[in-house]
Amino acid sequence: MGYLQHPVTEDRPVRIGLLGAGWIGSFHAESVAHRIPNARLEAIADPALPAVEELAGRLGVAKISSDPADVLNDPDVDAVLIAAPARFHAGLIAAAARAGKHAFCEKPGGRTVEELDDALDAAGAAGVIVQFGFNRRYSSDFAAARRLIDDGAIGTPQLLRSLTRDPGNPDGIANPERIPPGTIFLETLIHDFDTLNWLNPGAVPVRVHAVADALVAPEAKEGGLLDTAVVTVTYSNGAIAVAEANFNALYGYDVRGEVFGSAGMVTAGGPQASTAMSYTAAGINASTVRLNVDLFHDAYTAELVHFVDSVKADRDGVQAPAAQAAGGADARNALAVALAASRSAQTGLPVDVATIAELRPAEPALHTVGDEA
C-alpha cells in the first residue's frame, strides 16, 4: 500500500524496521531510537495504524504503514524487529529472510517446531542473522550465574529452578478472555525453559511433566486459560529442573533462577526494585517492580545492542561480538519444551521431548554477556 510520511530523523548506522507497535514493540522502538547509538529506527508497520502514527510521531520516524510488506521491501531497512503477535512470528522471520533482512524476533519463534524450522531454513538459505528475545540471558545477575557455572564454581548442575510470577492486582486477571490459550507455556514459561536450558550448558531436555490450572481466574478455564503451572524437566545429563508460573503476584513482578550443583549453588533474580530495605516499627519493607520493562530494562536494551552490533559486523565484514544470544537452536529447544508441557498438562502424563522434536545443544558462546565489566 506504500508508506505515509512523518518528520525525518537523523541517520544511524544500522536501520531497523519495527513490525508490531504494541506494548513490547513500542518499548523496543524507544530503545532503538534513544538507547542504542549505532541504530536508527527507519520504519514502523502495524495493522493498527493509529498506534503506529502515535509511536512514529513520538519518536520522529519518517515511514509508517499498516502493511509489514512495506518495511520488508524497503531497501533502506537493514534489519527488522518482530514484535507482532506470536502467531505471526515464524512467517515474518521467513518473509524477512526472503527480503534479505536480518531479524530480531520476540519469543516464541513459532507456534510449532515445524513452522519455526521452515523459518530457520529460510534464514539459513538467505544467510541472515536471526536472534530471539530471551532477555534473561542479558540480565546482569543471570549472566553472572552462567559465568559461575561455566567456571565450574558449582560443579555439575543437579537441580535447577526458574519461576515467573506476573504482577497482579486484588481483582485478579484483567480481561482474561483476551489471553490466548496456551499463553502460560508458549509466552510466559518459555522464558523459564530457555533459562533452564541455558543454565545447564551442554545438556538437552528429554522429558517434561506439567500440572496447570486456572486458580486466579477459574471462570476462564472453560475458554482454555490456565494461569498457574508447575513443570518438571529432566535433562540428558540427569539434572532435574522445575519451572513455575502464576499470573497474579500481588507483591510485584517476580522472576528468579537457581542452580544447585555438586559443589555449590548459584541464584539470580527477585522482585525487589533495589537492595535498599527499610526497617521500621511497621516491619521490614522493600519496593518491588511492577512491569517487565522495568525489571529487565537494561537486559531488553542489551539484547538489542548485541543484535545491532551483530548486524553491523556482518555488514562491515568483521567478526561478530561473542555473547550468549539466543539463536535458532535455543528458540527451537525452548519451544519444544513449551509444547511438551502443554501436551502434558492436557493429558496429565509425562511427555518425552523427542516426540515433539529432535533436539541438540546450542553452540556455546565464547563468553557470557557481562564479561567486559
Secondary structure as a PSIPRED ss2 file (coil, helix, strand):
# PSIPRED VFORMAT (PSIPRED V4.0)

   1 M C   1.000  0.000  0.000
   2 G C   1.000  0.000  0.000
   3 Y C   1.000  0.000  0.000
   4 L E   0.000  0.000  1.000
   5 Q E   0.000  0.000  1.000
   6 H C   1.000  0.000  0.000
   7 P C   1.000  0.000  0.000
   8 V C   1.000  0.000  0.000
   9 T C   1.000  0.000  0.000
  10 E C   1.000  0.000  0.000
  11 D C   1.000  0.000  0.000
  12 R C   1.000  0.000  0.000
  13 P C   1.000  0.000  0.000
  14 V E   0.000  0.000  1.000
  15 R E   0.000  0.000  1.000
  16 I E   0.000  0.000  1.000
  17 G E   0.000  0.000  1.000
  18 L E   0.000  0.000  1.000
  19 L E   0.000  0.000  1.000
  20 G C   1.000  0.000  0.000
  21 A C   1.000  0.000  0.000
  22 G C   1.000  0.000  0.000
  23 W H   0.000  1.000  0.000
  24 I H   0.000  1.000  0.000
  25 G H   0.000  1.000  0.000
  26 S H   0.000  1.000  0.000
  27 F H   0.000  1.000  0.000
  28 H H   0.000  1.000  0.000
  29 A H   0.000  1.000  0.000
  30 E H   0.000  1.000  0.000
  31 S H   0.000  1.000  0.000
  32 V H   0.000  1.000  0.000
  33 A H   0.000  1.000  0.000
  34 H H   0.000  1.000  0.000
  35 R H   0.000  1.000  0.000
  36 I C   1.000  0.000  0.000
  37 P C   1.000  0.000  0.000
  38 N C   1.000  0.000  0.000
  39 A E   0.000  0.000  1.000
  40 R E   0.000  0.000  1.000
  41 L E   0.000  0.000  1.000
  42 E E   0.000  0.000  1.000
  43 A E   0.000  0.000  1.000
  44 I E   0.000  0.000  1.000
  45 A E   0.000  0.000  1.000
  46 D C   1.000  0.000  0.000
  47 P C   1.000  0.000  0.000
  48 A C   1.000  0.000  0.000
  49 L H   0.000  1.000  0.000
  50 P H   0.000  1.000  0.000
  51 A H   0.000  1.000  0.000
  52 V H   0.000  1.000  0.000
  53 E H   0.000  1.000  0.000
  54 E H   0.000  1.000  0.000
  55 L H   0.000  1.000  0.000
  56 A H   0.000  1.000  0.000
  57 G H   0.000  1.000  0.000
  58 R H   0.000  1.000  0.000
  59 L H   0.000  1.000  0.000
  60 G C   1.000  0.000  0.000
  61 V C   1.000  0.000  0.000
  62 A C   1.000  0.000  0.000
  63 K E   0.000  0.000  1.000
  64 I E   0.000  0.000  1.000
  65 S E   0.000  0.000  1.000
  66 S C   1.000  0.000  0.000
  67 D C   1.000  0.000  0.000
  68 P H   0.000  1.000  0.000
  69 A H   0.000  1.000  0.000
  70 D H   0.000  1.000  0.000
  71 V H   0.000  1.000  0.000
  72 L H   0.000  1.000  0.000
  73 N C   1.000  0.000  0.000
  74 D C   1.000  0.000  0.000
  75 P C   1.000  0.000  0.000
  76 D C   1.000  0.000  0.000
  77 V C   1.000  0.000  0.000
  78 D C   1.000  0.000  0.000
  79 A E   0.000  0.000  1.000
  80 V E   0.000  0.000  1.000
  81 L E   0.000  0.000  1.000
  82 I E   0.000  0.000  1.000
  83 A C   1.000  0.000  0.000
  84 A C   1.000  0.000  0.000
  85 P C   1.000  0.000  0.000
  86 A H   0.000  1.000  0.000
  87 R H   0.000  1.000  0.000
  88 F H   0.000  1.000  0.000
  89 H H   0.000  1.000  0.000
  90 A H   0.000  1.000  0.000
  91 G H   0.000  1.000  0.000
  92 L H   0.000  1.000  0.000
  93 I H   0.000  1.000  0.000
  94 A H   0.000  1.000  0.000
  95 A H   0.000  1.000  0.000
  96 A H   0.000  1.000  0.000
  97 A H   0.000  1.000  0.000
  98 R H   0.000  1.000  0.000
  99 A C   1.000  0.000  0.000
 100 G C   1.000  0.000  0.000
 101 K C   1.000  0.000  0.000
 102 H E   0.000  0.000  1.000
 103 A E   0.000  0.000  1.000
 104 F E   0.000  0.000  1.000
 105 C E   0.000  0.000  1.000
 106 E C   1.000  0.000  0.000
 107 K C   1.000  0.000  0.000
 108 P C   1.000  0.000  0.000
 109 G C   1.000  0.000  0.000
 110 G C   1.000  0.000  0.000
 111 R C   1.000  0.000  0.000
 112 T C   1.000  0.000  0.000
 113 V H   0.000  1.000  0.000
 114 E H   0.000  1.000  0.000
 115 E H   0.000  1.000  0.000
 116 L H   0.000  1.000  0.000
 117 D H   0.000  1.000  0.000
 118 D H   0.000  1.000  0.000
 119 A H   0.000  1.000  0.000
 120 L H   0.000  1.000  0.000
 121 D H   0.000  1.000  0.000
 122 A H   0.000  1.000  0.000
 123 A H   0.000  1.000  0.000
 124 G H   0.000  1.000  0.000
 125 A H   0.000  1.000  0.000
 126 A H   0.000  1.000  0.000
 127 G C   1.000  0.000  0.000
 128 V C   1.000  0.000  0.000
 129 I C   1.000  0.000  0.000
 130 V E   0.000  0.000  1.000
 131 Q E   0.000  0.000  1.000
 132 F E   0.000  0.000  1.000
 133 G C   1.000  0.000  0.000
 134 F C   1.000  0.000  0.000
 135 N H   0.000  1.000  0.000
 136 R H   0.000  1.000  0.000
 137 R H   0.000  1.000  0.000
 138 Y H   0.000  1.000  0.000
 139 S C   1.000  0.000  0.000
 140 S H   0.000  1.000  0.000
 141 D H   0.000  1.000  0.000
 142 F H   0.000  1.000  0.000
 143 A H   0.000  1.000  0.000
 144 A H   0.000  1.000  0.000
 145 A H   0.000  1.000  0.000
 146 R H   0.000  1.000  0.000
 147 R H   0.000  1.000  0.000
 148 L H   0.000  1.000  0.000
 149 I H   0.000  1.000  0.000
 150 D H   0.000  1.000  0.000
 151 D C   1.000  0.000  0.000
 152 G C   1.000  0.000  0.000
 153 A C   1.000  0.000  0.000
 154 I C   1.000  0.000  0.000
 155 G C   1.000  0.000  0.000
 156 T C   1.000  0.000  0.000
 157 P E   0.000  0.000  1.000
 158 Q E   0.000  0.000  1.000
 159 L E   0.000  0.000  1.000
 160 L E   0.000  0.000  1.000
 161 R E   0.000  0.000  1.000
 162 S E   0.000  0.000  1.000
 163 L E   0.000  0.000  1.000
 164 T E   0.000  0.000  1.000
 165 R E   0.000  0.000  1.000
 166 D E   0.000  0.000  1.000
 167 P E   0.000  0.000  1.000
 168 G C   1.000  0.000  0.000
 169 N C   1.000  0.000  0.000
 170 P C   1.000  0.000  0.000
 171 D C   1.000  0.000  0.000
 172 G C   1.000  0.000  0.000
 173 I C   1.000  0.000  0.000
 174 A C   1.000  0.000  0.000
 175 N C   1.000  0.000  0.000
 176 P H   0.000  1.000  0.000
 177 E H   0.000  1.000  0.000
 178 R H   0.000  1.000  0.000
 179 I C   1.000  0.000  0.000
 180 P C   1.000  0.000  0.000
 181 P C   1.000  0.000  0.000
 182 G C   1.000  0.000  0.000
 183 T H   0.000  1.000  0.000
 184 I H   0.000  1.000  0.000
 185 F H   0.000  1.000  0.000
 186 L H   0.000  1.000  0.000
 187 E H   0.000  1.000  0.000
 188 T H   0.000  1.000  0.000
 189 L H   0.000  1.000  0.000
 190 I H   0.000  1.000  0.000
 191 H H   0.000  1.000  0.000
 192 D H   0.000  1.000  0.000
 193 F H   0.000  1.000  0.000
 194 D H   0.000  1.000  0.000
 195 T H   0.000  1.000  0.000
 196 L H   0.000  1.000  0.000
 197 N H   0.000  1.000  0.000
 198 W H   0.000  1.000  0.000
 199 L C   1.000  0.000  0.000
 200 N C   1.000  0.000  0.000
 201 P C   1.000  0.000  0.000
 202 G C   1.000  0.000  0.000
 203 A C   1.000  0.000  0.000
 204 V C   1.000  0.000  0.000
 205 P E   0.000  0.000  1.000
 206 V E   0.000  0.000  1.000
 207 R E   0.000  0.000  1.000
 208 V E   0.000  0.000  1.000
 209 H E   0.000  0.000  1.000
 210 A E   0.000  0.000  1.000
 211 V E   0.000  0.000  1.000
 212 A E   0.000  0.000  1.000
 213 D E   0.000  0.000  1.000
 214 A C   1.000  0.000  0.000
 215 L C   1.000  0.000  0.000
 216 V C   1.000  0.000  0.000
 217 A C   1.000  0.000  0.000
 218 P H   0.000  1.000  0.000
 219 E H   0.000  1.000  0.000
 220 A H   0.000  1.000  0.000
 221 K H   0.000  1.000  0.000
 222 E H   0.000  1.000  0.000
 223 G H   0.000  1.000  0.000
 224 G C   1.000  0.000  0.000
 225 L C   1.000  0.000  0.000
 226 L C   1.000  0.000  0.000
 227 D C   1.000  0.000  0.000
 228 T E   0.000  0.000  1.000
 229 A E   0.000  0.000  1.000
 230 V E   0.000  0.000  1.000
 231 V E   0.000  0.000  1.000
 232 T E   0.000  0.000  1.000
 233 V E   0.000  0.000  1.000
 234 T E   0.000  0.000  1.000
 235 Y E   0.000  0.000  1.000
 236 S C   1.000  0.000  0.000
 237 N C   1.000  0.000  0.000
 238 G C   1.000  0.000  0.000
 239 A C   1.000  0.000  0.000
 240 I E   0.000  0.000  1.000
 241 A E   0.000  0.000  1.000
 242 V E   0.000  0.000  1.000
 243 A E   0.000  0.000  1.000
 244 E E   0.000  0.000  1.000
 245 A E   0.000  0.000  1.000
 246 N E   0.000  0.000  1.000
 247 F E   0.000  0.000  1.000
 248 N E   0.000  0.000  1.000
 249 A E   0.000  0.000  1.000
 250 L C   1.000  0.000  0.000
 251 Y C   1.000  0.000  0.000
 252 G C   1.000  0.000  0.000
 253 Y C   1.000  0.000  0.000
 254 D E   0.000  0.000  1.000
 255 V E   0.000  0.000  1.000
 256 R E   0.000  0.000  1.000
 257 G E   0.000  0.000  1.000
 258 E E   0.000  0.000  1.000
 259 V E   0.000  0.000  1.000
 260 F E   0.000  0.000  1.000
 261 G E   0.000  0.000  1.000
 262 S C   1.000  0.000  0.000
 263 A C   1.000  0.000  0.000
 264 G E   0.000  0.000  1.000
 265 M E   0.000  0.000  1.000
 266 V E   0.000  0.000  1.000
 267 T E   0.000  0.000  1.000
 268 A E   0.000  0.000  1.000
 269 G E   0.000  0.000  1.000
 270 G C   1.000  0.000  0.000
 271 P C   1.000  0.000  0.000
 272 Q E   0.000  0.000  1.000
 273 A C   1.000  0.000  0.000
 274 S C   1.000  0.000  0.000
 275 T C   1.000  0.000  0.000
 276 A C   1.000  0.000  0.000
 277 M C   1.000  0.000  0.000
 278 S E   0.000  0.000  1.000
 279 Y E   0.000  0.000  1.000
 280 T E   0.000  0.000  1.000
 281 A C   1.000  0.000  0.000
 282 A C   1.000  0.000  0.000
 283 G E   0.000  0.000  1.000
 284 I E   0.000  0.000  1.000
 285 N E   0.000  0.000  1.000
 286 A C   1.000  0.000  0.000
 287 S C   1.000  0.000  0.000
 288 T E   0.000  0.000  1.000
 289 V C   1.000  0.000  0.000
 290 R C   1.000  0.000  0.000
 291 L C   1.000  0.000  0.000
 292 N H   0.000  1.000  0.000
 293 V H   0.000  1.000  0.000
 294 D H   0.000  1.000  0.000
 295 L H   0.000  1.000  0.000
 296 F C   1.000  0.000  0.000
 297 H H   0.000  1.000  0.000
 298 D H   0.000  1.000  0.000
 299 A H   0.000  1.000  0.000
 300 Y H   0.000  1.000  0.000
 301 T H   0.000  1.000  0.000
 302 A H   0.000  1.000  0.000
 303 E H   0.000  1.000  0.000
 304 L H   0.000  1.000  0.000
 305 V H   0.000  1.000  0.000
 306 H H   0.000  1.000  0.000
 307 F H   0.000  1.000  0.000
 308 V H   0.000  1.000  0.000
 309 D H   0.000  1.000  0.000
 310 S H   0.000  1.000  0.000
 311 V H   0.000  1.000  0.000
 312 K H   0.000  1.000  0.000
 313 A H   0.000  1.000  0.000
 314 D H   0.000  1.000  0.000
 315 R H   0.000  1.000  0.000
 316 D H   0.000  1.000  0.000
 317 G C   1.000  0.000  0.000
 318 V C   1.000  0.000  0.000
 319 Q C   1.000  0.000  0.000
 320 A C   1.000  0.000  0.000
 321 P C   1.000  0.000  0.000
 322 A C   1.000  0.000  0.000
 323 A C   1.000  0.000  0.000
 324 Q C   1.000  0.000  0.000
 325 A C   1.000  0.000  0.000
 326 A E   0.000  0.000  1.000
 327 G C   1.000  0.000  0.000
 328 G H   0.000  1.000  0.000
 329 A H   0.000  1.000  0.000
 330 D H   0.000  1.000  0.000
 331 A H   0.000  1.000  0.000
 332 R H   0.000  1.000  0.000
 333 N H   0.000  1.000  0.000
 334 A H   0.000  1.000  0.000
 335 L H   0.000  1.000  0.000
 336 A H   0.000  1.000  0.000
 337 V H   0.000  1.000  0.000
 338 A H   0.000  1.000  0.000
 339 L H   0.000  1.000  0.000
 340 A H   0.000  1.000  0.000
 341 A H   0.000  1.000  0.000
 342 S H   0.000  1.000  0.000
 343 R H   0.000  1.000  0.000
 344 S H   0.000  1.000  0.000
 345 A H   0.000  1.000  0.000
 346 Q H   0.000  1.000  0.000
 347 T H   0.000  1.000  0.000
 348 G C   1.000  0.000  0.000
 349 L C   1.000  0.000  0.000
 350 P C   1.000  0.000  0.000
 351 V E   0.000  0.000  1.000
 352 D E   0.000  0.000  1.000
 353 V H   0.000  1.000  0.000
 354 A H   0.000  1.000  0.000
 355 T H   0.000  1.000  0.000
 356 I C   1.000  0.000  0.000
 357 A C   1.000  0.000  0.000
 358 E C   1.000  0.000  0.000
 359 L C   1.000  0.000  0.000
 360 R C   1.000  0.000  0.000
 361 P C   1.000  0.000  0.000
 362 A C   1.000  0.000  0.000
 363 E C   1.000  0.000  0.000
 364 P C   1.000  0.000  0.000
 365 A C   1.000  0.000  0.000
 366 L C   1.000  0.000  0.000
 367 H C   1.000  0.000  0.000
 368 T C   1.000  0.000  0.000
 369 V C   1.000  0.000  0.000
 370 G C   1.000  0.000  0.000
 371 D C   1.000  0.000  0.000
 372 E C   1.000  0.000  0.000
 373 A C   1.000  0.000  0.000
